[in-house]
């Protein structure tokens, strides 16, 4: 293969990210100029629909204001370039970005080459440069169809929600289905009725060994889960067991093998990131993007540590398979290497990429790159490395044993089970938290002592709320969305206020339930699981060139537009958002009603707007009376009251809305600012939430994203702030941060 560094010097390579540009530039050398588009440089306009629904759904694209200067720069560079390489990501989104760049830069066809690669390494980049292709318009059409469908749903349905429910709401083709899943799970939990059952648990002893067992049979018949259903039954059984002698009646031993799990896809990476590391789907994808685009490894420069992170394939490159077997043999021994393993993709419609997520170099172990990574980057890279390497290792082998312990008449039988890892295999690299239970060596007929036993009451548990991991898994199983959509979908439903996180689980809000019920009843296709999955299949067909994209959009939009027009006339905001409360307004005597707005339910006078009396509701739906304080409003003289608003509790005038006075409370001061020494660090609020910054702003711009602990870093003297596991230094340049 010819060396790319000897080609002409006037070649322009365009990628989406400046980090990616820096890493690729190091491999290509002086013969190429690598530039970033900084993401999308063209999109549908925000101020209007941007889709001509009367003429084959032709989209109108505009260059956002923030991208105009960058587009101008790229046009100048493109005009001077001998060859232009579009090196955006290899999925539909990346293909569309390349197409938009081509449409804006308008180079002559012979000057344009599209290159793709699954990893940012010297070899992969050289291979891509040597084997360019044309822009795949089928992938572009599929992306356009998805974008236009989402725009039609969002821009047509959202105004209906504004007029019939509350302003600021939105609907989306995938997000609304996600909300439906969360709402339905919450209602399963609410409707759940626990069922009582009992177990008889025991501890047996043989010599110095003690081991647990559970009552499994009575009079030769197995006890099912609900076989003991009351306190009385449990007590009768307990009494019948008193005074009996026990011996080993049966011993079963067998070998069990456990195969390794396949390497990560986007979905399984998000699931494991959430379960094992506690990362949100969005956080996992941001970190994975950083690892993919390149990390500075000291003298080695910027290096892409993992392959492309948006994929639904579990295939691995032959080169990696060979390198992995060599590494496993060298690091752990021949018994751990069994030859290359292949896995079958199970996700519905998997086809967007050609390889699973893996390290670009198996010898680049997590510990070897740890000094160059942040703590969060390191943990994710370690997870990816362990999963990919373990997928090519030998099966784990377990010795499983089950011992039946019975009385002489076989009236009752306890069972003790145990398992021991006899060969760890792939578990050596990717441990799963498997708990070993060791039973003593026992032969049939051996006498054992019943050291203690007791009935234990249990109740069946309702299904758990979705975590981000289980929601992603369910969406994938239903064929809804694609790898690149899961993280932004979850982030959207949370930011819109349809869903909130409670102890890391997803719980629907009042407004989320209301919007979901409206869509389920009046726009069933929008939130129908099968219908949404079918659209994903149609998008796949477009990407394969089997289906014109306009047909897919038309088949959806024509009936949707008619239904929308009908519902605009039929639906009443009053009927949707108000219910009787049984209370009477203390100000005017009219009935009070329970209303629902964007931020939840509240009690309001039915005489609105003539009477503006309203009150918040507690978590049980009961009205919370105004808490009048022994303090007068400085503006109108009425008593001040404790209120709760969208940003939490505050003190305001009881004469609201005639008087809008709000008492300003001094912000809590955490510590003197270590940067300027003049101001104090206080809590502040922005559109993204609470942060902590110097109150001498704008003269001092020192800020922290988590709460200061009040202590100082022993290394650099900056403030210590709350961390995920323990406090850490607030100074990003502190050596303690770089090592964490």
C-alpha positions as CSV (number, residue, x, y, z in Angstrom):
1,X,0.0,0.0,0.0
2,X,1.4,3.4,-0.9
3,X,2.4,5.7,1.9
4,X,-0.3,8.4,2.2
5,X,2.2,11.0,3.4
6,X,3.7,11.1,-0.1
7,X,0.5,12.3,-1.8
8,X,-0.2,15.8,-2.9
9,X,-0.2,18.4,-0.1
10,X,-3.5,20.1,-1.1
11,X,-5.9,17.5,0.2
12,X,-8.7,18.5,2.5
13,X,-10.2,16.0,5.0
14,X,-13.4,17.1,6.8
15,X,-14.7,15.4,10.0
16,X,-17.3,16.4,12.6
17,X,-15.2,16.8,15.7
18,X,-12.1,18.9,16.4
19,X,-10.7,16.1,18.6
20,X,-11.2,13.6,15.8
21,X,-9.5,16.0,13.4
22,X,-6.5,16.3,15.6
23,X,-6.1,12.5,15.9
24,X,-6.5,11.9,12.2
25,X,-4.2,14.7,11.3
26,X,-1.4,13.1,13.3
27,X,-1.7,10.0,11.1
28,X,-2.1,11.7,7.8
29,X,0.8,14.1,8.2
30,X,1.6,17.2,6.0
31,X,0.0,15.9,2.9
32,X,-3.4,16.5,4.3
33,X,-5.2,19.3,6.0
34,X,-7.8,17.9,8.5
35,X,-10.7,20.2,9.5
36,X,-13.8,19.9,11.6
37,X,-17.3,20.9,10.6
38,X,-18.2,21.1,14.4
39,X,-21.2,18.8,13.9
40,X,-24.1,19.4,11.7
41,X,-23.7,22.4,9.4
42,X,-27.2,22.3,7.9
43,X,-30.6,21.4,9.3
44,X,-34.3,22.1,9.1
45,X,-35.2,25.6,10.4
46,X,-36.2,26.0,14.0
47,X,-38.7,28.8,13.3
48,X,-41.0,26.9,10.9
49,X,-41.9,23.4,9.7
50,X,-39.4,23.4,6.9
51,X,-41.1,20.5,5.0
52,X,-43.3,21.0,2.0
53,X,-46.2,18.6,2.8
54,X,-47.9,19.6,-0.5
55,X,-45.0,18.8,-2.8
56,X,-43.5,15.4,-2.0
57,X,-42.2,16.5,1.4
58,X,-39.3,18.4,0.0
59,X,-37.2,19.7,3.0
60,X,-35.9,23.2,3.3
61,X,-32.4,23.2,4.9
62,X,-30.7,26.2,6.4
63,X,-27.3,26.9,7.9
64,X,-27.7,27.7,11.6
65,X,-26.2,31.1,12.7
66,X,-23.5,29.4,14.8
67,X,-22.3,27.4,11.7
68,X,-22.2,30.2,9.2
69,X,-18.6,31.3,9.8
70,X,-17.4,27.8,9.8
71,X,-19.1,27.0,6.5
72,X,-17.5,30.1,5.0
73,X,-14.1,28.9,6.1
74,X,-14.7,25.4,4.7
75,X,-15.7,26.9,1.4
76,X,-12.5,28.8,1.1
77,X,-10.4,25.7,2.0
78,X,-12.5,23.5,-0.4
79,X,-11.9,25.9,-3.3
80,X,-8.1,25.5,-2.9
81,X,-8.1,21.8,-2.3
82,X,-7.0,19.3,-4.9
83,X,-9.1,16.5,-3.3
84,X,-11.8,16.6,-0.6
85,X,-12.3,13.6,1.7
86,X,-15.5,13.5,3.7
87,X,-14.5,11.4,6.8
88,X,-17.6,11.7,8.9
89,X,-18.9,8.7,11.0
90,X,-20.0,5.6,9.1
91,X,-23.6,5.6,10.2
92,X,-26.6,7.3,8.5
93,X,-26.1,10.5,10.5
94,X,-22.5,10.7,9.4
95,X,-23.4,10.0,5.8
96,X,-26.0,12.8,5.9
97,X,-23.4,15.3,7.3
98,X,-21.1,14.4,4.4
99,X,-23.9,15.0,1.9
100,X,-24.8,18.3,3.5
101,X,-21.1,19.4,3.3
102,X,-21.0,18.4,-0.4
103,X,-24.2,20.3,-1.1
104,X,-22.9,23.4,0.5
105,X,-19.3,23.3,-0.7
106,X,-20.3,22.3,-4.2
107,X,-17.0,20.7,-5.3
108,X,-16.7,19.2,-8.7
109,X,-17.6,15.4,-8.5
110,X,-14.1,14.3,-9.4
111,X,-12.8,16.2,-6.3
112,X,-15.0,14.4,-3.8
113,X,-14.2,11.1,-2.0
114,X,-16.1,9.6,0.9
115,X,-14.0,7.5,3.3
116,X,-15.1,5.5,6.3
117,X,-13.3,3.7,9.1
118,X,-14.4,1.8,12.2
119,X,-11.4,2.9,14.3
120,X,-9.1,5.9,14.4
121,X,-5.8,4.2,14.0
122,X,-2.9,4.7,11.5
123,X,-3.7,1.5,9.7
124,X,-7.5,2.1,9.5
125,X,-7.0,5.7,8.2
126,X,-4.5,4.6,5.5
127,X,-6.9,1.8,4.4
128,X,-9.7,4.3,4.2
129,X,-7.7,6.8,2.1
130,X,-6.7,4.0,-0.3
131,X,-10.3,2.8,-0.7
132,X,-12.6,5.7,-1.0
133,X,-16.2,5.5,-2.2
134,X,-19.1,7.8,-3.2
135,X,-21.6,9.2,-0.8
136,X,-24.3,6.6,-0.2
137,X,-27.5,8.5,-1.1
138,X,-29.6,5.6,0.3
139,X,-28.2,6.2,3.8
140,X,-28.8,9.9,3.3
141,X,-32.4,9.2,2.3
142,X,-33.0,7.1,5.4
143,X,-31.6,9.8,7.6
144,X,-33.7,12.4,5.8
145,X,-36.8,10.3,6.2
146,X,-36.2,9.9,10.0
147,X,-35.5,13.6,10.4
148,X,-38.7,14.6,8.4
149,X,-40.9,12.1,10.2
150,X,-39.7,13.4,13.6
151,X,-40.2,17.0,12.5
152,X,-43.7,16.4,11.3
153,X,-44.7,14.7,14.6
154,X,-42.9,17.3,16.7
155,X,-44.0,20.5,14.9
156,X,-47.6,19.3,14.1
157,X,-48.5,17.5,17.4
158,X,-46.7,19.8,19.9
159,X,-48.9,22.9,19.1
160,X,-51.9,20.7,19.9
161,X,-50.5,19.9,23.3
162,X,-49.8,23.5,23.9
163,X,-53.4,24.5,23.2
164,X,-55.1,21.6,24.9
165,X,-52.7,20.9,27.8
166,X,-49.9,23.4,28.6
167,X,-47.3,25.4,26.7
168,X,-43.8,24.1,26.4
169,X,-44.8,20.4,25.9
170,X,-43.6,18.3,23.0
171,X,-44.3,14.9,21.4
172,X,-41.9,12.7,19.5
173,X,-42.1,9.6,17.5
174,X,-39.7,7.6,19.8
175,X,-39.8,9.7,23.0
176,X,-43.6,9.3,23.3
177,X,-43.3,5.5,23.1
178,X,-40.6,5.6,25.8
179,X,-42.9,7.6,28.1
180,X,-45.7,5.1,27.5
181,X,-43.5,2.3,28.6
182,X,-42.6,4.2,31.8
183,X,-46.2,5.1,32.5
184,X,-47.5,1.6,32.0
185,X,-44.8,0.2,34.3
186,X,-45.8,2.7,37.0
187,X,-49.4,1.7,36.7
188,X,-48.5,-2.0,37.0
189,X,-46.7,-1.1,40.2
190,X,-49.7,0.9,41.5
191,X,-52.1,-1.9,40.7
192,X,-49.9,-4.6,42.2
193,X,-51.3,-6.6,45.1
194,X,-48.6,-8.4,47.1
195,X,-49.1,-12.0,47.8
196,X,-47.9,-13.6,51.1
197,X,-45.7,-16.7,51.1
198,X,-43.4,-18.4,53.6
199,X,-40.2,-20.3,53.6
200,X,-38.8,-22.6,56.2
201,X,-35.1,-21.8,56.3
202,X,-32.6,-23.8,58.2
203,X,-28.9,-24.1,59.2
204,X,-27.5,-27.7,59.3
205,X,-24.2,-28.7,60.9
206,X,-21.8,-31.5,60.1
207,X,-18.8,-31.4,62.4
208,X,-17.5,-27.9,62.3
209,X,-19.2,-27.2,58.9
210,X,-22.4,-25.2,58.9
211,X,-24.5,-24.6,55.8
212,X,-27.9,-23.2,54.8
213,X,-30.9,-25.1,53.4
214,X,-34.6,-24.5,52.7
215,X,-37.5,-26.8,53.1
216,X,-38.2,-28.3,49.6
217,X,-40.7,-31.2,50.1
218,X,-43.4,-32.3,52.5
219,X,-44.6,-35.9,52.5
220,X,-42.7,-36.4,49.2
221,X,-44.4,-33.5,47.4
222,X,-42.5,-30.4,46.3
223,X,-43.4,-27.1,48.0
224,X,-44.1,-24.5,45.4
225,X,-43.4,-20.8,45.9
226,X,-46.9,-20.3,47.4
227,X,-47.1,-23.7,49.0
228,X,-46.9,-22.1,52.5
229,X,-49.3,-19.2,52.4
230,X,-50.0,-18.2,56.0
231,X,-48.6,-17.8,59.5
232,X,-50.7,-20.7,60.7
233,X,-49.3,-23.1,58.1
234,X,-45.8,-22.1,58.7
235,X,-46.1,-22.6,62.5
236,X,-47.7,-26.0,62.0
237,X,-44.8,-27.1,59.8
238,X,-42.3,-25.7,62.3
239,X,-43.8,-27.7,65.2
240,X,-43.9,-30.9,63.1
241,X,-40.1,-30.7,62.5
242,X,-39.2,-30.4,66.2
243,X,-37.2,-33.3,67.5
244,X,-36.6,-35.1,64.2
245,X,-33.2,-36.5,63.2
246,X,-31.7,-35.8,59.8
247,X,-29.5,-37.5,57.3
248,X,-28.3,-37.0,53.8
249,X,-30.9,-38.6,51.4
250,X,-29.5,-37.6,48.0
251,X,-26.4,-35.9,46.6
252,X,-26.3,-34.5,43.0
253,X,-23.1,-33.1,41.6
254,X,-22.6,-31.8,38.0
255,X,-20.4,-29.6,36.0
256,X,-21.7,-26.4,34.5
257,X,-20.1,-24.3,31.8
258,X,-20.8,-20.6,31.4
259,X,-20.0,-19.0,28.0
260,X,-18.6,-15.5,27.9
261,X,-20.8,-12.6,26.9
262,X,-20.4,-11.0,23.4
263,X,-18.5,-7.8,23.0
264,X,-20.5,-4.6,23.4
265,X,-23.0,-3.0,21.0
266,X,-24.2,0.5,21.7
267,X,-27.2,-0.8,23.6
268,X,-25.4,-3.3,25.8
269,X,-22.7,-0.7,26.5
270,X,-25.3,1.7,27.7
271,X,-26.9,-1.0,29.8
272,X,-23.6,-2.1,31.4
273,X,-22.5,1.5,31.9
274,X,-25.7,2.1,33.9
275,X,-25.7,-1.1,35.9
276,X,-22.0,-1.4,36.6
277,X,-20.8,2.2,36.7
278,X,-23.9,4.1,37.4
279,X,-23.5,6.3,34.3
280,X,-26.5,7.6,32.4
281,X,-26.9,6.6,28.8
282,X,-25.9,10.2,27.7
283,X,-22.8,10.1,29.9
284,X,-21.7,6.7,28.6
285,X,-22.0,7.9,25.0
286,X,-20.1,11.1,25.6
287,X,-17.3,9.2,27.3
288,X,-17.3,6.6,24.5
289,X,-17.1,9.4,21.9
290,X,-14.0,10.8,23.6
291,X,-12.3,7.4,23.7
292,X,-13.1,6.9,20.0
293,X,-12.0,10.3,18.8
294,X,-8.6,10.2,20.5
295,X,-6.9,10.6,23.9
296,X,-3.5,12.2,24.3
297,X,-1.1,9.4,25.4
298,X,2.0,11.4,26.2
299,X,4.7,11.0,23.6
300,X,2.4,8.7,21.5
301,X,0.2,11.7,20.8
302,X,-3.6,11.5,20.3
303,X,-4.8,7.9,19.9
304,X,-8.3,6.5,19.3
305,X,-8.7,3.9,22.1
306,X,-11.9,2.2,21.0
307,X,-13.7,1.4,17.7
308,X,-16.8,3.3,16.6
309,X,-19.4,3.3,19.5
310,X,-22.7,3.5,17.5
311,X,-23.2,-0.1,16.3
312,X,-25.6,-3.0,16.7
313,X,-23.2,-5.6,15.5
314,X,-21.2,-8.1,17.6
315,X,-18.8,-9.0,14.9
316,X,-15.0,-8.5,15.6
317,X,-12.3,-7.9,13.0
318,X,-10.1,-10.9,12.1
319,X,-7.0,-8.9,13.1
320,X,-8.4,-8.3,16.6
321,X,-9.4,-11.9,17.0
322,X,-5.8,-13.0,16.2
323,X,-4.3,-10.4,18.5
324,X,-6.7,-11.2,21.3
325,X,-5.8,-14.9,21.2
326,X,-2.1,-14.1,21.3
327,X,-2.6,-11.7,24.2
328,X,-4.7,-14.1,26.2
329,X,-2.2,-16.9,25.8
330,X,0.7,-14.8,26.8
331,X,-1.1,-13.1,29.7
332,X,-3.1,-16.0,31.2
333,X,-1.9,-19.2,29.6
334,X,-3.0,-21.6,26.8
335,X,-5.9,-22.9,28.9
336,X,-7.6,-19.5,28.7
337,X,-7.5,-19.3,24.9
338,X,-9.8,-21.5,22.9
339,X,-9.6,-19.9,19.4
340,X,-11.7,-17.1,17.9
341,X,-15.3,-16.9,19.0
342,X,-18.1,-15.6,16.7
343,X,-21.4,-14.2,18.0
344,X,-24.8,-13.7,16.4
345,X,-26.4,-10.3,16.6
346,X,-29.8,-10.6,18.3
347,X,-31.1,-7.0,18.0
348,X,-33.9,-6.4,15.6
349,X,-32.8,-4.9,12.3
350,X,-29.1,-4.8,13.3
351,X,-27.1,-3.6,10.3
352,X,-25.8,0.0,10.7
353,X,-22.2,-0.9,11.5
354,X,-19.9,-3.8,10.8
355,X,-18.1,-4.4,14.1
356,X,-18.7,-4.4,17.8
357,X,-17.2,-1.9,20.3
358,X,-13.7,-3.0,21.2
359,X,-10.2,-1.6,22.0
360,X,-8.3,-0.6,18.9
361,X,-5.2,-2.3,20.4
362,X,-5.6,-5.2,22.8
363,X,-2.2,-4.7,24.3
364,X,-3.2,-1.2,25.4
365,X,-4.5,-2.4,28.7
366,X,-6.6,-0.2,31.0
367,X,-3.8,0.1,33.5
368,X,-1.3,1.2,30.8
369,X,-3.5,4.2,29.8
370,X,-4.9,5.0,33.2
371,X,-2.5,8.0,33.8
372,X,-3.9,9.7,30.7
373,X,-7.6,9.2,31.4
374,X,-10.0,10.8,33.8
375,X,-11.6,8.5,36.3
376,X,-14.8,8.2,34.3
377,X,-13.0,7.6,31.0
378,X,-10.8,5.0,32.6
379,X,-13.7,3.0,34.1
380,X,-15.5,2.9,30.8
381,X,-12.4,2.0,28.8
382,X,-11.7,-0.8,31.3
383,X,-15.3,-2.1,30.9
384,X,-15.0,-2.1,27.1
385,X,-11.5,-3.7,27.2
386,X,-12.6,-6.4,29.6
387,X,-15.8,-7.3,27.7
388,X,-14.0,-7.5,24.3
389,X,-11.1,-9.6,25.6
390,X,-13.2,-11.9,27.8
391,X,-15.5,-12.6,24.8
392,X,-12.6,-14.5,23.3
393,X,-11.6,-16.5,26.3
394,X,-12.4,-20.0,27.5
395,X,-15.7,-21.0,29.1
396,X,-15.9,-20.7,32.9
397,X,-16.5,-24.1,34.6
398,X,-18.5,-24.5,37.8
399,X,-19.0,-27.4,40.1
400,X,-22.6,-27.5,41.2
401,X,-23.9,-29.6,44.0
402,X,-27.3,-30.2,45.6
403,X,-27.9,-32.1,48.8
404,X,-31.3,-33.4,50.1
405,X,-31.5,-33.8,53.9
406,X,-34.5,-35.8,55.1
407,X,-35.9,-37.3,58.3
408,X,-36.2,-41.1,58.7
409,X,-39.8,-41.2,57.4
410,X,-39.1,-38.7,54.6
411,X,-41.9,-36.5,55.9
412,X,-39.8,-33.5,55.2
413,X,-36.9,-32.8,52.9
414,X,-34.6,-29.8,53.1
415,X,-32.4,-28.9,50.1
416,X,-28.9,-27.3,50.3
417,X,-27.3,-26.0,47.1
418,X,-23.8,-24.9,46.4
419,X,-21.5,-24.0,43.5
420,X,-17.8,-23.5,43.2
421,X,-15.8,-22.0,40.3
422,X,-13.5,-24.8,39.3
423,X,-12.0,-22.9,36.3
424,X,-12.6,-19.1,36.0
425,X,-12.0,-18.8,32.3
426,X,-13.4,-15.6,31.0
427,X,-14.5,-14.6,34.5
428,X,-10.8,-13.8,35.2
429,X,-11.0,-10.7,33.0
430,X,-14.7,-9.8,33.3
431,X,-16.0,-10.8,36.8
432,X,-19.7,-10.9,37.2
433,X,-20.0,-10.9,41.0
434,X,-20.8,-14.7,41.1
435,X,-21.2,-15.8,44.7
436,X,-19.7,-19.2,45.6
437,X,-21.4,-21.4,48.1
438,X,-19.3,-24.2,49.4
439,X,-21.0,-27.3,50.8
440,X,-19.1,-29.9,52.8
441,X,-18.3,-33.3,51.3
442,X,-21.3,-35.4,52.3
443,X,-22.3,-39.0,51.4
444,X,-25.8,-40.5,51.3
445,X,-26.7,-41.7,54.8
446,X,-24.4,-39.2,56.6
447,X,-26.1,-37.9,59.8
448,X,-26.4,-34.1,60.1
449,X,-27.7,-31.9,62.9
450,X,-30.5,-29.3,62.4
451,X,-28.7,-26.4,64.2
452,X,-31.5,-23.9,63.8
453,X,-34.6,-23.3,61.6
454,X,-37.3,-20.7,61.4
455,X,-40.3,-19.8,59.3
456,X,-39.8,-16.5,57.3
457,X,-42.5,-14.4,55.9
458,X,-42.2,-12.9,52.4
459,X,-44.4,-10.9,50.0
460,X,-44.2,-10.8,46.2
461,X,-42.7,-7.6,44.9
462,X,-44.1,-5.4,42.2
463,X,-42.2,-5.0,39.0
464,X,-39.3,-2.5,39.3
465,X,-39.4,0.9,37.7
466,X,-37.3,1.1,34.6
467,X,-33.7,2.1,35.0
468,X,-32.0,3.6,32.0
469,X,-30.4,0.2,31.4
470,X,-33.7,-1.8,31.4
471,X,-35.5,0.9,29.3
472,X,-32.8,0.7,26.6
473,X,-33.0,-3.1,26.7
474,X,-36.8,-3.0,26.2
475,X,-36.7,-0.4,23.4
476,X,-34.1,-2.6,21.6
477,X,-36.2,-5.7,22.1
478,X,-39.3,-4.0,20.7
479,X,-37.3,-2.7,17.7
480,X,-38.0,0.9,18.6
481,X,-35.3,3.5,17.8
482,X,-31.7,2.6,16.9
483,X,-28.4,2.7,18.8
484,X,-27.8,6.4,18.3
485,X,-31.3,7.4,19.5
486,X,-31.5,5.8,23.0
487,X,-29.4,8.2,25.0
488,X,-31.0,11.4,23.5
489,X,-34.5,9.9,23.9
490,X,-34.0,9.3,27.6
491,X,-32.4,12.7,28.1
492,X,-35.3,14.4,26.3
493,X,-38.1,12.8,28.3
494,X,-36.4,13.8,31.5
495,X,-35.6,17.4,30.4
496,X,-39.2,17.9,29.1
497,X,-40.5,17.0,32.6
498,X,-42.4,13.9,31.5
499,X,-40.2,11.6,33.6
500,X,-38.1,12.2,36.7
501,X,-35.4,10.1,38.2
502,X,-36.2,8.7,41.7
503,X,-33.3,6.7,43.2
504,X,-31.9,6.2,39.7
505,X,-35.2,4.8,38.4
506,X,-37.5,6.5,35.9
507,X,-40.9,7.6,37.2
508,X,-43.5,9.4,35.2
509,X,-44.7,12.9,36.3
510,X,-48.3,14.0,36.4
511,X,-47.9,15.8,33.1
512,X,-46.1,12.8,31.6
513,X,-49.1,10.6,32.4
514,X,-51.6,13.1,31.1
515,X,-49.8,13.6,27.8
516,X,-49.3,9.8,27.5
517,X,-53.1,9.2,28.1
518,X,-54.0,11.8,25.5
519,X,-51.7,10.2,22.9
520,X,-52.8,6.7,23.6
521,X,-56.5,7.5,23.3
522,X,-56.4,10.0,20.5
523,X,-53.2,9.3,18.5
524,X,-52.7,5.5,19.1
525,X,-50.3,5.1,16.2
526,X,-47.8,7.5,17.6
527,X,-47.3,5.5,20.7
528,X,-48.1,2.0,19.3
529,X,-45.1,-0.3,19.8
530,X,-45.5,-2.3,16.6
531,X,-46.3,0.7,14.5
532,X,-43.2,2.5,15.7
533,X,-41.0,-0.6,15.1
534,X,-42.5,-0.9,11.6
535,X,-41.3,2.6,10.8
536,X,-37.8,1.6,11.8
537,X,-38.1,-1.4,9.4
538,X,-39.2,1.0,6.7
539,X,-36.1,3.2,7.4
540,X,-33.9,0.2,7.1
541,X,-35.6,-0.6,3.7
542,X,-34.8,2.9,2.5
543,X,-31.2,2.5,3.6
544,X,-31.0,-0.7,1.5
545,X,-32.6,1.0,-1.5
546,X,-35.8,-1.0,-1.4
547,X,-38.2,1.7,-0.6
548,X,-38.5,5.4,-1.7
549,X,-38.3,7.6,1.4
550,X,-41.2,9.9,0.3
551,X,-43.6,6.9,0.3
552,X,-42.7,6.1,3.9
553,X,-43.3,9.7,5.0
554,X,-46.6,9.9,2.9
555,X,-48.0,6.7,4.3
556,X,-47.5,8.1,7.8
557,X,-48.4,11.8,7.3
558,X,-51.6,11.7,5.3
559,X,-53.8,9.8,7.9
560,X,-51.9,11.6,10.7
561,X,-52.8,15.1,9.3
562,X,-56.5,14.2,9.0
563,X,-56.6,12.9,12.5
564,X,-54.8,16.0,13.8
565,X,-57.4,18.2,12.2
566,X,-60.2,16.3,13.7
567,X,-58.7,16.3,17.2
568,X,-58.1,20.0,17.1
569,X,-61.8,20.5,17.0
570,X,-62.8,17.7,19.3
571,X,-60.5,18.0,22.3
572,X,-61.3,20.4,25.1
573,X,-58.5,21.7,27.4
574,X,-61.0,21.9,30.3
575,X,-61.9,18.3,30.0
576,X,-58.3,17.1,29.7
577,X,-56.7,19.1,32.4
578,X,-59.4,19.8,35.1
579,X,-61.2,17.5,37.6
580,X,-63.5,18.3,40.5
581,X,-61.9,18.5,43.9
582,X,-64.9,18.8,46.2
583,X,-63.4,21.9,47.8
584,X,-64.8,25.5,47.8
585,X,-62.8,28.6,47.1
586,X,-62.3,30.6,50.3
587,X,-62.1,33.8,48.3
588,X,-65.2,33.7,46.1
589,X,-67.1,30.6,47.1
590,X,-66.9,28.9,43.7
591,X,-65.9,25.2,43.4
592,X,-62.1,24.5,43.3
593,X,-60.8,22.2,40.6
594,X,-57.6,20.2,40.3
595,X,-55.7,21.4,37.3
596,X,-52.6,20.1,35.7
597,X,-50.0,22.3,34.1
598,X,-46.5,21.7,32.8
599,X,-45.1,21.4,36.3
600,X,-47.7,19.2,37.8
601,X,-51.1,19.2,39.5
602,X,-52.4,22.1,41.6
603,X,-55.7,23.3,43.1
604,X,-57.3,26.4,41.4
605,X,-60.6,28.3,41.5
606,X,-63.0,27.4,38.7
607,X,-63.8,31.2,38.6
608,X,-60.5,31.9,36.9
609,X,-59.6,34.5,35.5
610,X,-61.9,36.6,37.7
611,X,-60.6,34.7,40.8
612,X,-57.0,33.6,40.8
613,X,-56.9,31.7,44.0
614,X,-54.8,28.5,43.8
615,X,-52.9,26.2,46.1
616,X,-50.3,23.5,45.7
617,X,-51.1,19.8,46.3
618,X,-49.1,17.5,48.4
619,X,-47.8,14.1,47.2
620,X,-51.1,12.5,48.2
621,X,-53.2,15.0,46.2
622,X,-54.4,17.0,49.2
623,X,-54.4,20.8,49.1
624,X,-51.6,22.5,51.0
625,X,-52.9,25.6,52.8
626,X,-51.0,28.8,52.6
627,X,-48.5,29.0,55.5
628,X,-48.8,32.6,56.6
629,X,-45.7,34.0,58.3
630,X,-45.3,36.6,61.0
631,X,-43.8,39.0,58.5
632,X,-45.4,41.7,56.3
633,X,-44.9,42.2,52.6
634,X,-42.7,45.4,52.3
635,X,-44.6,46.3,49.1
636,X,-48.3,45.9,50.1
637,X,-48.4,45.1,53.8
638,X,-50.1,41.7,53.5
639,X,-48.6,38.7,55.3
640,X,-45.8,36.8,53.6
641,X,-46.3,33.1,52.9
642,X,-44.2,30.0,52.3
643,X,-44.8,28.8,48.8
644,X,-43.4,26.1,46.5
645,X,-42.5,26.9,42.9
646,X,-40.8,25.2,40.0
647,X,-37.4,25.8,41.6
648,X,-38.5,24.7,45.1
649,X,-39.7,26.5,48.2
650,X,-39.6,30.3,48.5
651,X,-41.2,33.1,50.5
652,X,-43.7,35.4,48.7
653,X,-46.6,37.7,49.2
654,X,-50.0,36.1,50.1
655,X,-51.6,38.8,47.9
656,X,-50.2,37.2,44.7
657,X,-50.9,37.8,41.8
658,X,-51.8,41.4,42.6
659,X,-48.5,41.6,44.5
660,X,-45.6,39.6,43.1
661,X,-43.1,40.3,45.8
662,X,-40.6,37.5,46.5
663,X,-38.3,37.7,49.4
664,X,-34.6,37.3,48.5
665,X,-32.8,35.0,50.8
666,X,-29.0,35.3,51.1
667,X,-27.2,32.5,49.3
668,X,-25.3,30.0,51.4
669,X,-21.6,30.7,51.5
670,X,-19.5,27.6,51.2
671,X,-16.0,29.0,51.4
672,X,-13.9,32.0,50.3
673,X,-13.0,31.8,46.6
674,X,-9.5,30.3,46.3
675,X,-9.0,32.0,42.9
676,X,-9.6,35.6,43.7
677,X,-9.6,35.6,47.5
678,X,-12.3,38.3,47.6
679,X,-15.6,36.6,46.8
680,X,-17.4,33.7,48.3
681,X,-18.5,30.4,46.7
682,X,-22.3,30.2,46.6
683,X,-25.0,28.1,44.9
684,X,-26.3,29.4,41.7
685,X,-29.0,28.2,39.2
686,X,-28.9,28.0,35.4
687,X,-31.0,26.4,32.8
688,X,-28.9,23.2,33.3
689,X,-29.4,23.1,37.0
690,X,-27.5,24.1,40.2
691,X,-23.8,25.0,40.1
692,X,-21.4,26.6,42.6
693,X,-19.5,29.8,41.7
694,X,-17.8,32.9,43.0
695,X,-20.3,35.7,43.9
696,X,-17.7,38.2,42.6
697,X,-18.7,37.3,39.0
698,X,-18.0,38.7,36.4
699,X,-14.7,39.8,37.9
700,X,-14.1,36.2,39.0
701,X,-15.4,33.3,36.9
702,X,-14.4,30.4,39.2
703,X,-17.1,27.7,39.3
704,X,-17.7,24.1,40.3
705,X,-20.2,21.6,39.0
706,X,-20.8,19.9,42.4
707,X,-21.1,21.1,46.0
708,X,-18.0,22.1,47.8
709,X,-17.3,20.2,51.0
710,X,-15.7,23.1,52.8
711,X,-12.2,21.4,52.9
712,X,-9.2,22.3,50.8
713,X,-7.1,20.0,48.6
714,X,-3.8,19.1,50.3
715,X,-2.0,19.1,47.0
716,X,-3.0,22.4,45.3
717,X,-5.1,24.3,47.9
718,X,-8.3,24.5,45.8
719,X,-11.6,23.5,47.2
720,X,-12.7,19.9,47.6
721,X,-16.0,19.1,45.9
722,X,-18.5,16.2,46.1
723,X,-17.5,13.3,43.8
724,X,-19.3,10.1,42.7
725,X,-17.6,7.9,45.3
726,X,-15.6,10.3,47.5
727,X,-14.7,14.0,47.5
728,X,-12.2,15.2,44.9
729,X,-10.3,18.4,44.1
730,X,-12.3,21.1,42.3
731,X,-9.2,22.0,40.2
732,X,-9.3,20.1,37.0
733,X,-5.5,20.6,36.5
734,X,-4.7,19.2,40.0
735,X,-2.4,16.1,39.8
736,X,-4.9,14.3,42.1
737,X,-7.6,14.8,39.5
738,X,-5.5,13.5,36.6
739,X,-4.7,10.3,38.5
740,X,-8.3,9.7,39.6
